């Protein structure tokens, strides 16, 4: 299906097959190339080089240089990504002005892949290099575990436990990855940190440590904190590590079995339950409508994670003051 250039570039960040007419992106399936289907067209000597890499890959020799994704401009390969997430775009290729523009755009998006895409490439690499446990841990690493990688080699990953202190966490990352202090690192996966970490393009170590600290200090799991950060009526994904503790302390109410229990607790606290009882009209009070209003205008209910608990209930937070004021 045809798409726009902007849509194609977004798809390339996830290594999707995309077609914007003169600009295309295509996943490399080594089994799809044969003598009857030669390697993609590219200027020499790169066409010969790519053909050799694909032939070796089909024969079982997958190296760091094996291509994983091709970007075409006017049916010519102008850039490609390797299985190790290295971007190659030879600057001395004989290209037209339009192809140079497409090459530059491709390099920009392929150098900033989605974390989910990096995770998949890292999983493939771990399994090729006989480290299947590293990949399998994606499904059961345990709360507070981080999968980290060098920024310049993002498919070479290791797992570490987070620490409340960002500097200690970074030191663990460097030791696990065998890096020096001047080499940049990224977090590929943060296990048990809720929807914030599922939605964020890049994860900030300082914020992850703050989430961990806040969760521990309030006796909740990090999933609760991450879900509240991501919730559109919570922080909508916008928060700094330094301000998170105060914001959470101000907003957090507590755990309740369900919405009705919290709504009735609000009535008790405000003396409404006693008033309607004294008036003899509790049977006429619309508790369902009151509950809807409470969670529409005053509070939000957050999924706490803890999926192993049958009685996990809900975590309740006050809505931001600006939302409450807007409905008064």
C-alpha positions in Angstrom: 0.0 0.0 0.0 1.3 3.4 -1.0 2.0 5.9 1.8 3.4 9.4 2.2 7.1 10.1 2.7 6.5 11.0 6.4 4.6 7.7 7.0 7.4 5.8 5.2 10.1 7.3 7.5 8.0 6.5 10.6 7.7 2.9 9.3 11.4 2.7 8.7 12.0 3.4 12.4 10.2 0.1 13.1 11.8 -1.6 10.1 8.4 -2.0 8.4 8.2 -2.6 4.7 7.0 0.7 3.3 6.4 2.1 -0.2 6.2 5.9 -0.8 6.8 5.5 -4.6 10.3 6.8 -5.2 11.3 6.0 -1.6 10.9 2.5 -0.2 12.0 0.4 2.7 12.3 -3.3 2.7 13.2 -6.0 5.2 16.0 -8.3 4.1 14.9 -11.9 4.2 18.0 -13.9 3.3 15.9 -16.9 2.1 14.2 -14.7 -0.5 17.3 -14.2 -2.6 18.5 -16.8 -5.1 20.2 -17.0 -8.4 16.8 -16.2 -10.0 16.4 -13.1 -7.7 19.7 -11.2 -7.5 20.7 -8.8 -4.8 19.1 -5.4 -4.9 20.4 -2.8 -7.4 23.1 -0.5 -6.1 26.1 1.3 -7.5 29.3 -0.6 -7.7 31.2 -1.8 -5.8 28.5 -1.9 -3.2 26.2 -4.0 -5.3 28.8 -6.8 -5.4 29.5 -6.3 -1.7 25.8 -6.6 -0.8 25.4 -9.7 -3.0 28.3 -11.4 -1.3 26.9 -10.6 2.2 23.5 -12.0 1.2 25.0 -15.1 -0.3 27.0 -15.7 2.9 24.0 -15.2 5.0 21.9 -17.6 3.0 24.7 -20.2 3.5 24.5 -19.7 7.3 27.2 -17.1 7.8 25.6 -14.1 9.4 28.1 -11.5 10.5 27.9 -8.0 11.9 27.8 -6.7 8.3 24.9 -8.8 7.1 22.1 -6.5 5.9 18.8 -6.4 7.7 17.0 -3.6 6.0 17.3 -1.8 2.6 16.2 1.7 1.8 15.6 2.4 -1.9 15.4 5.7 -3.8 14.3 5.4 -7.4 14.8 1.6 -7.2 18.5 2.0 -6.0 19.7 1.0 -2.6 21.0 4.2 -1.0 21.3 3.1 2.7 21.0 -0.1 4.7 20.9 -1.4 8.2 22.9 -4.4 9.4 21.7 -7.1 11.8 23.7 -5.2 14.5 21.7 -2.0 13.9 24.6 -0.3 12.2 23.6 2.2 9.5 25.5 2.3 6.3 25.1 5.0 3.7 28.4 5.4 1.6 28.8 9.2 1.0 30.6 8.6 -2.3 27.7 6.8 -4.0 26.9 8.4 -7.4 23.4 9.6 -6.5 21.0 12.2 -7.8 20.0 15.1 -5.6 16.7 13.4 -4.7 18.5 10.2 -3.8 20.9 12.1 -1.6 17.9 13.7 0.2 16.3 10.2 0.7 19.6 8.8 1.9 20.0 11.6 4.5 16.4 11.0 5.7 16.9 7.3 5.9 20.1 7.7 8.0 18.3 9.9 10.4 15.5 7.5 11.2 17.6 4.3 11.0 20.0 5.8 13.6 17.1 6.3 16.0 15.2 3.0 15.9 12.3 2.3 18.2 13.2 0.4 21.4 11.0 -2.5 20.4 12.9 -2.8 17.1 16.2 -2.7 18.9 14.9 -5.3 21.3 14.0 -7.7 18.4 17.4 -7.2 16.8 19.1 -7.8 20.1 17.0 -11.0 20.6 18.1 -12.3 17.2 21.7 -11.5 18.0 21.6 -13.2 21.4 20.1 -16.4 19.8 22.7 -16.4 17.0 25.5 -16.0 19.5 24.2 -18.7 21.9 22.8 -16.4 24.5 19.1 -17.4 24.4 18.6 -16.7 28.1 19.4 -13.1 27.5 16.5 -12.9 25.0 14.1 -15.1 26.9 14.5 -12.8 29.9 12.4 -10.2 28.0 9.4 -12.2 29.1 10.2 -12.8 32.8 13.2 -10.7 33.9 11.6 -9.6 37.2 10.6 -6.1 38.4 13.4 -3.6 38.4 15.5 -5.2 35.8 17.0 -3.2 33.0 18.2 -4.4 29.6 21.0 -2.1 28.6 23.3 -1.6 25.7 26.1 0.6 24.4 24.6 3.5 22.3 27.1 2.7 19.5 26.3 -1.1 19.5 22.6 -1.2 20.7 22.1 -4.9 20.0 24.9 -6.0 22.4 22.8 -6.1 25.6 23.0 -7.1 29.2 20.6 -7.2 32.1 21.2 -5.4 35.4 19.1 -4.6 38.5 18.2 -1.0 39.0 19.4 0.9 42.1 17.7 4.0 43.6 20.9 6.0 42.9 21.4 6.8 39.2 25.1 6.9 39.5 25.2 3.4 41.0 22.9 2.2 38.2 25.1 3.7 35.5 28.1 2.1 37.1 26.4 -1.3 36.9 25.6 -0.6 33.3 29.2 0.2 32.5 30.5 -2.9 34.3 28.0 -5.2 32.6 28.7 -3.8 29.2 32.5 -3.4 29.7 32.4 0.2 28.8 34.5 3.2 29.9 33.0 6.3 31.6 33.0 8.3 28.3 30.9 5.8 26.3 27.2 6.4 26.1 24.6 3.8 27.1 20.9 3.3 26.5 18.1 1.3 28.1 16.4 -1.1 25.8 13.9 -2.6 28.2 12.8 -1.6 31.7 10.9 -4.5 33.3 7.9 -3.7 35.5 7.8 0.1 35.0 4.3 0.3 33.6 3.0 2.0 30.5 5.4 5.0 30.7 8.2 2.7 29.7 6.1 1.0 27.1 5.3 4.3 25.4 8.5 6.3 25.8 10.9 6.4 22.8 14.0 6.6 25.0 14.2 5.8 28.7 15.9 8.2 31.1 18.0 6.5 33.8 17.4 9.3 36.3 13.6 9.0 35.9 13.7 5.2 36.1 15.6 5.4 39.4 13.1 8.0 40.7 10.2 5.7 39.8 11.9 2.9 41.6 12.5 5.1 44.7 9.0 6.5 44.8 7.4 3.0 44.4 9.5 1.6 47.2 8.8 4.6 49.5 5.0 4.4 49.0 4.8 0.6 49.2 3.5 0.3 45.6 5.0 -1.4 42.6 6.8 0.6 39.8 4.0 -0.4 37.4 1.6 1.8 39.4 3.9 4.8 39.1 4.7 4.2 35.5 1.0 3.8 34.6 0.1 7.0 36.5 2.9 8.9 34.6 1.6 7.7 31.3 -2.1 8.2 32.0 -3.7 11.1 30.1 -5.3 12.3 33.3 -2.2 11.7 35.4 1.0 13.2 34.1 0.4 12.4 30.4 4.0 11.2 30.1 5.6 14.6 31.1 7.7 14.5 34.3 11.2 15.2 35.5 13.0 12.9 37.9 13.5 15.7 40.4 9.8 16.6 40.6 8.3 13.1 40.5 8.5 12.4 44.3 6.6 15.5 45.2 4.0 15.1 42.5 3.4 11.5 43.4 3.1 12.2 47.2 0.6 15.0 46.5 -1.6 12.9 44.1 -1.5 9.4 45.6 -4.5 8.4 47.6 -4.1 4.7 48.1 -5.2 1.2 47.1 -8.9 0.3 47.1 -10.7 -2.9 46.2 -12.8 -1.1 43.5 -14.2 2.2 42.4 -17.4 1.8 44.5 -15.4 1.4 47.7 -13.5 4.6 47.1 -16.6 6.6 46.1 -18.4 5.4 49.3 -15.3 6.3 51.4 -15.5 9.8 49.9 -19.2 10.1 51.1 -18.2 8.9 54.6 -15.3 11.4 54.8 -17.5 14.3 53.7 -20.3 13.4 56.1 -22.8 12.7 53.3 -23.4 9.1 54.3 -24.5 10.2 57.8 -26.6 13.1 56.4 -28.6 10.9 54.0 -29.0 8.2 56.7 -30.3 10.8 59.2 -32.7 12.0 56.6 -33.9 8.5 55.9 -33.2 8.7 52.2 -30.2 6.3 51.6 -32.3 4.2 49.3 -32.8 7.2 47.0 -29.2 8.1 46.7 -27.7 7.3 43.3 -24.4 5.7 44.2 -23.6 4.7 40.6 -24.0 8.3 39.4 -21.8 9.6 42.4 -19.1 7.1 41.5 -19.1 8.2 37.9 -18.7 11.8 39.0 -15.9 11.1 41.4 -13.8 9.4 38.8 -14.8 11.8 36.1 -13.9 15.0 38.0 -11.9 14.2 41.1 -9.9 11.0 40.9 -8.4 8.5 38.5 -8.1 4.8 39.0 -4.8 3.3 37.9 -4.0 -0.4 37.2 -1.5 -1.4 39.8 0.1 -4.3 37.9 0.7 -7.1 40.4 -1.1 -9.4 38.1 -0.3 -12.4 40.3 -2.6 -10.9 43.0 -6.2 -11.8 42.8 -7.1 -8.9 45.1 -4.9 -6.2 43.5 -7.8 -3.8 43.2 -7.1 -0.2 42.0 -4.7 2.5 42.9 -6.4 5.9 43.3 -4.9 9.3 42.5 -6.3 12.8 42.8 -6.7 14.5 39.4 -4.4 17.4 38.8 -5.7 20.6 40.3 -6.3 22.3 36.9 -8.7 19.5 35.9 -10.7 19.7 39.1 -10.9 23.5 38.9 -12.2 23.3 35.3 -15.2 21.3 36.5 -16.1 23.5 39.5 
